[in-house]
Amino acid sequence: MMRQLKWLWGIMDRKYHKWHILALVISVVSSAMLLINPALSQRLIDDVILAKNPEPLLGILAVMLVAKLLREGMRYVMVLTVETTSQNVLYNLRSRLFAKLQYNDLAFFNQYRAGDLMTRMSADVDWCRHFLSSIDFRIVDSVCIFLFTTIFLLTVNWQLTLTLIVVTPVLMLITKVYSKHIRPRFFAMRERLSEMNAAAQENIAGNRVVRAFAREEYEKEKFTERNGAFRQSHLNINKLWLSFYPFIELLANAIMLITIFLGGYFIIKGRMTPGELSVFTSLSWALSWPMRELGNLLNDLQRFSTCAAKVMEIDCARPSIVDSSSAVDHAGMEGRIEFKDVHFSFDNKKVISGVSFAVEPGQTVAIMGPTGGGKTTIINLLSRCYDVSSGAILVDGCDVRDWKLSQLRSRIGVATQDVFLFSDTVEGNIAFGNQELTMDEVKDFAARAGAGDFIERLSEGYDTIIGERGVGLSGGQRQRIALARALAMKPGILVMDDTTSAVDSETEQYIQEQLRKLPYTCTKVIIAQRISSMRDADLILVIRDGRIAERGTHEELMRLRGYYYETCALQNDLSLGEVM
């Protein structure tokens, strides 16, 4: 808990530290001020009413009114202050976590589901704010009210006071048992919440697939099951609290009963005045309220602890792919690529084994092979989404591990088959990687990607807002916008991972022709299954089981009569002997 509190305090801007401390000091002072009116009520009864002396009456009432108004004003300032400081923490924490998400590597996102991350960014973060806006000053209130009241009552009648607080050790024992059982239940509830949110997020993201397979009822049942599990976890916590609450309530009410019984006895024996008894009856709540509040505070503290641990897990995560201490600046990128005996394993599974090849600036290398062979992994290693297990990948003669990540990735344009488009204008999506583009350049790159004609036909042309992931566009249209976005970066290396798989042959041929006439020089890496997409490449690699099974130009691979040759025959609907 202390580690979490220290971490949370460090999130707050330093200028707000003194304000939050001031708020807690106000809480202490306002707690002490609760004793003023009961003390004055003692005088009111003993020195005014029983003594039949009305002279001090107005003065006492005026002081009581001023004390009440002053305390309420202080509480207003305190609440306003803690809300301000807690909102500062909320703002800083969300900004900090979002920044962490931007720079974490693929291994991080393979570990955490999107729904779980959203839960940590919203509900869990808000509980961190809730500690600073409510829980901490409630703890201060409870402790100070109990201590100040106890000390004050000891000065009034120490025998009755000691009798009243004798129930405290019993309460502490109950609290310890409750705390031991509540933490795992809060952790379980937090996991059920994460699972429910993950199910909702996946369903929303995959709504097209759900409808295509008519799985609405299945998805509804799956969400209902996880929603029910979350509800049950909440009920389990409430049942546990309700099993302890009667004991806490009984002890709290026992204080009032003891006060009335012993107070009346002491008055009869002449050991206490009616005014002193009024002090005890008016402050008995100040001894019982902290006991009632204790259970709620324990619930909130355990929930804060569970949520803070989840948020800290993200905040403390460190990407494994970072700039090395020897990273150097590069003014540009020529596009020379060299793989030197590259090996890569993921989760102790060999993915790439002994891959070596070289491509000169401006050349085109095409990669094909069976699904799962390691083609996309090669691209991920090139842009350093993962680091090689052994060997080296050189770009312009420099190991990618010695490039600055921002420079390396900003000069590698990537267009993939699985296209993600932002909820933005068409122009905004194309210029995403290069904000300095003019409108004429945006249109030029859209035209080179074969997207210019259909964009002009959209309701507002390049100012048309396209939905999340490009909803409203066909697969081929989304791919062409993604290709235009990659071209607009004016990269030194252009990666196309099945980029034209959803376009017709005529459009694909047009795009290939435009790629040969780009206004800048770049090395092209093409991953495809269509022979038409790669037959003109300077180097063609066939990747099977993480190894290069075949390499060469189209003519050289045709003479090998291997995988490439057989694929060409199948795609051209020819017998093997007829393939040219």
N, C-alpha and C positions, 0 to 999 in steps of 0.2 A: 504493500500500500504506500509506504513512504517513497519508494522509488517512483511510483506513478504520480504522487503529489509533487515531487521535485521536478519531474518531467513536465507536468502541466504548468507549474509556476514558470518554468523556463520558456514556455510558449508565449506567455504574456509579455507584451512590450514593457521594457523597464520603467517607462514613465508612468505606467498604470500600477506598478507594484505598490507605491506609497498610497495610492487612492484605495486600493483593496485593503491594505493594512488599516487605513483610516476607517474604512467601513466596519471592519471587525472591532476596532477600538470603540466606535460608536455603539456597536452591539453590546460590548461590555458595559459601557456607561449607562446605556438605556436599560440594561438588565438591573443594574444597581438602583436606578431611579424607580423601579417597581416597588421598592421598600418605603418610598417617601409617603405615599398615601395611607398604607396600613399603619405606619408609625403615627401619622397625624390623626388617623381615626381612633387610635388608642387615647390620645389626648382629648379628642372630641367627646368620647364617651366618659372617660374618667374625670377630666378637668372641666368639662362644660356641662354635659347632660347630668351626670350623677352629682356633680358639685353645684349644679344649678347656677352656673356662672356664665352668662351669655356674652360677656365682654370679648373673649378671644375668638368667638364663633366666626365672624366675618373674615378675620385674618387667616384662620386655619382653612376655611373654604377657599379663599383666594389663592393661597399657596397650593392647595390641592389641585385647583383648576389650572394654574400656571404650570405645575409639574406635569400634569396630564398632557397639556398642549405641547409643552417643550419635548416631552418624550415622543409623542406622535410625530412631531416635526423632525426629530433626529432619526426616527425609524424611516421616514420618507426619504431623507437624504441617504441613509444607509442602503436602502433597497435600490434607489436610483444609481448609486455608485457601483454596487455589485453587479447590476445589470449591464452597466457600461463596460466594466472590466471583463465580465464574462463574455460579452459580445465581441470584445477585442480578441479574446482567446479563440472564440468560435471562428472568427474571420481568419486569423493567423493559421489556425489548425487546418481549416479547409484548403486554404491557399497552399500551405506547406505539403499537405497530402497530395493535392492535385499535381504539384510540381514533382513530387516523388514518382507519381504514376507516369509522368512524361518521360522520365529518364531511367526507369527500371527496364530491365531487359526481358527478352521473350520467356526466359525460364521463370521469371516472376509471374507473368500472366498465364503460364501453363500451370502454375501452382494454385492461383486464386481465381475463383469464378467471378464473372462480372457482377452477378447479383450480390455476392458476398462483399465485394469491394464497395458497391453502392450502399449496402447496409452500414459498413464501417464509416463511409463518408457522410452519412446522414444521421441515423438513429444513434450510433455509438458516439459520434462526435458531439451530438447534442447532449448526451449524458455527461460528457466531460464539461460542457458549459454549465449544465445543471448543478454540478458540484459547486462551482464557484458562485453561481447565482442564488443558491438555496441551501445546499447541504452544509457547507462549511459554517455559515453564520447561524444555522439552526443548531449545529453542534455547540458553537460558542454560547448561544442563548441558553441551551439546556444546561450546560455545565455551570455557567455563571449564575443563572437563576437559582439552581439547586444550592450552590456554594454560598452565595450571598444570603439567601433565605435562611439556610442552616445557621450561618454565623450570627445573623440578626436574631433569630429565634432563640439561640443559645443565651443571648444577653437578656432576653425577656424571661424565659423559664427553661433552664437547662434540662430539668428532669423530663418535662414533656417532650422537648426537642429530641433528646436521646431515645426516648421511647418510639417516637415517630420514625426516626431514621434507622431503627433496628431492622426494618424490612429490606434495607438496601443490599446486604450480602445475599439474601435469597434471590433478589432481582438479578444480581450479577451472575449468579449460578444459572438461572433460567436463560439469560442472555447468551452466556457462553455456549450452552447446549444448542440454542436456536441458531447462533452464528455458524456452528460447525455443520449443521444440516442444510443451511440455506444456500451456501456458496455453490455447491455442485448443481443445485436446481436452477440457479440463475445462469450458470454456464450452459446447461442443457437447453434452457429457454432461448438463450442467445443463438445456439446452433440451429434450433428449429426455425427461428426467425430468418436466419441466413438461408436455410434451405427453401423456405417459402418464397423469399424474395428472388432467389436464383431461379426457381421454377417459373415465376411470373416473368422475369427478364428474358429467359430463354424462349418462353412462349411468344412474347411480343416480338422478339427478334426473328423468330422462325415462323411467323404467322402464315406466310405463304405456303410453307411446307405442310403445316397443320391442315390448312384448307385443301391443299392438293391431294392429301391422303385421307381426307375426311376423318381426322382424328380429334375433332373438337370434343367429343364426349370423353375420350381417353384423357385428354389434357385437362378437362374439367375435373375428372375424378382424381387425377394425380395432384392437382392443386388443392382440391378439397381434402385429400389425405394429409398433405403437408400443413394446410391451414388448421386441420383438426389436431395435428400433433403439436402445433404452436399453441393452440387454445388449451390443450391438455397440460402442457408444461406450465402455462400461466395458472391453471387451476391447481396444479400440484404445489406451486408456491403459496397460493392463497390458502390452501388447506393446511399447509404447515404453519402459516402465520396464525390462522384461526385456532389451531391446536395450542398455541402458546399465548394468544391474546387474553383468554379468560383469566389465566394466572396473573398476567401483568395488570389487568383491570381490577382483579380482586385485591392485589397489593395496593394499588392506587386508591381504591375506595376504602381500604382498611385505614389509611391515614386519616380520612375524614371521620370515620367512626371512632378511632382512638382519640382524636382531638376533642370531639364532643363529650365522650365518656369521661376521659381523664380531666379535661378542662373544667367540666361541671363539678367533678369531685374536688379539684383543687380550689375552686371558688367557694364551695361549701366549707372546706377546711380553712379558708382564709389565706391560702398560699398563692392566690392569683386574683387579679381584678377583672371585672367584666371587660374593660378595655383591652387588657392583655389577651383575654380569650378571643376577642374580636380580631386581634392581630393574627392569631393562629388560624381562625376559621377563614379569614380573607387570604391567607398565604398558604393554606393547605394545598391549594391547587398548584402552587409553585414547587411543592415537593412531589406531588403526584404527576403533574404534567410531564416533567422530564422522563418519568417512567413510562408513561403512555407513548411519548415521542420516541423513546429509545428503540422500540420495535420498528417503527417506520424509518428511523435513521439507519438502522442496521440493514433493512431492505434496500434503501437507497445507496448505502455505502457498498454493499455487495454488488449491486447492479452497476454502479460506477466503476468498481474495481474490474468487473468482467468486461465492460465496454472499453475502459481505458486500456486494458491489456490487448484487446483486439486492435485498437487504433495505434498503440505503440508498436505493434508487430509490423504494421505498414510503415510507420514513421522511421523505425529503426532498420528497415530492410535496406540493404546496400546492393546495388547492381554489381554483378561480377564482371561485366563488360564496361570498362572505364578507360579514360585516357591514361596511357602509361607515362611514367616520369620522363621517358625519352622521346615522347611524341613531338613531332616537329611541324612547323607551318608549311603549307603547300600553297603556292600562289594560284595554281590551277591543276587540272588533271588531263594528261595526254590520253590516257585510256589503255596503257599497256598492262596486260594481265598475265600473271604467271603463277600456276599452282605447282608447288614442289613437294611431291610425295605426301600429299595431305591425307591425314587420318582424322576421323571424328567419331566419337562415341557419345550416345545420349542415354542416360540411366543405365549405364553399363552394357548397352547394346551397341554393337558396331554398326555405324551408318555409312561412313565413307572410308574406303581403304585404298591407300596408295594412289590417289588421283594426281596426275601430273600432266599439264599442258600449258601452252603459251599462246597468247594472242597479241598481235601488234596493234598500235593505235589505228583506229578507223576500220579494222577488220571486223568480220562477223563470225561468231562461234555459235553453233546450234547444238542443243543437247536434247536427246530423246532417249526413250527406254520405257520399260514396263513401269506401272504404277508402284510407288514405294521403293523405287530403285535408288533414290537419293538425289534426284535432279534439283528439286527446290532447295534442298539442304546446301547444295553447292552455292546457290545464290545467297542464301542466308549467311554462309561463311564469308562470301565475298564482301558483303556489306557489314560484316562483323556483328551480326545479330547473335552469333555464337562464336567462340574461339576454337580454333583447331586443337585437337588433342596432341597431334604431332605434325611435323612438316611446317610449311610456310606458304602464305598467299601474298604475292607481291603485286602492288599496283604502282606503275611507273618506277619499278625497281625498289620500292620501299615496302617493307612488311606492313600489312594493314594494321597490325598492332602498334605500329609506330606512327600511324596517321592519327590526327585528332578526329574523334568520332563525328563531330559536327561537320568538318570539312569533307570527310570521306563520304558520309551519307548524303550530304547536300549536292554531291557531284555524281551520284549514281541515281539515275531516274528509273523508277520501278513501275511497271504496269502488269498487274496480275489478272488471272482468270476470275478470281473471287474479288469483285470490285466493291470498294466502299466509297460512296460519295456522301458528302456532308449536306445537311439541310441548309443549303445556300444557293445562290444564283449559279447558273452554268458558268458564267465568267469567274465567279469566286472559286469554284471547284477547279477550273483549269489553271488559274493563277495561284493555286494554293501553295505551291513550292517556290514561287517566284513573284513576290508582290510588286515588283518594279515593272512588270509587263505593261505595255500600252495596249489599248483595245485592238489596234491593228495587229499586234503580235498574237494576242489571244485568238483572233479570228484566223490568222495564218496557221497557227499550230492546230487549231480545230480542223481546218481544211486538210492539212497534211495527215491527220488521223482519220480522215473520212467522215468527220462529224459535222462539218460546216452546213451541209444542206439541211439535215434534219433539225439542227439547232435553230436555223432561220425560220423553220416552219412551226416552232414552238410558240405558245401564246404570246410571250413577251421576248422571244429571241434569247439573247445571251443574259437578259435580266430575269429570265424565268426561274422561279424558286423550285428546285427539285426536292422531292421528299427524302427522308432519311434512307440511306443506302440506294438512292436513285429510284425510289418507288415512282412509277408512272412512266419509266423508260424501259425499253426492251433490253435483253441481255447484251445484244450487239451494240446498242446505243451507249449503254453504261461502259462497256469495254472501250469504245472509241473515245469517250470523254476521259477515261482513265489514261489512255495512251496520250491524248493531247496534254494532259496534266504532266505526264512524265517528260514529254518532248519539251514542254514549256520551261522546264528546269535548265535546259541547255546543258545536259550532263556530259561528262567525259565518258561515262559508261551508261548505256541504255539497256535495261533488263526487261525482257518481255516474256512473262511466264504464261503461256497459253493465252496471250492477249487477244488473238483474233479467232479464238475457237468458236465464238458465237456469231461471226459475220460470214456472209456468203463469199464464194470464191472470187467474184468480180471485185468486191470491196477489198478483200484481202490482197489481191493483185495490185490494186490502186495504192493501198497503204505501203506495200513493199516498194513500189516505184517511188513514192514520196520519201521513204526512209533513205533511199539512195541519193536523194537530192536535198538533204538537210542543209541549212545555211551554216552549220558548224560541223566539225569533225567529232565523231564519237564512236567508240567501240560498242558493238551490239552483241548482246548475249540473248539468244532466243531459246526458250524451252517450248517445245511443241511436239505434237504427234503427227501433224499433217506434213507430208513430204514436200508439198508445195510451199510451205513456210520456210523450209531450210535448204532446199536443193542448191541455192546459189551461195550458201555460206562458205567462207574460206576454210572453215574447219567444222566438221560434224563429229560429235561424240555420242556414242551409244553407252549409256550407263545401265548396268545390270548388277543388282546386289551390292551397290556401293562401289563398284569398280568400273573402269573404262573397258568395255568389252570390244568395242570397235572404234576406230578413229580414221578420219580422212575426209576427202572431198566427196561430193555426190558420186562422181565417176569411180573413185577408188573404192568406195563402200559397195557400189553395185557389183564391182568385180569380186569382192570378197564373198558374195552370196551368203550373207549372214542375216542377222535380225533386221538390219536396215533394208536389205534387198527384199526380204519376205514382206515387210510392212509396205514397201512400195508396190509390190504385186497385189496385195490385198486392197489397197486404197485405189488402185487403178483397175480393179476387177479383171486382172489378167492372170494367166497361168505363169508360173515362175519362169518358164522358158521364153515368154513373150516380153518380159520386162526389159526395157532399154536402159 
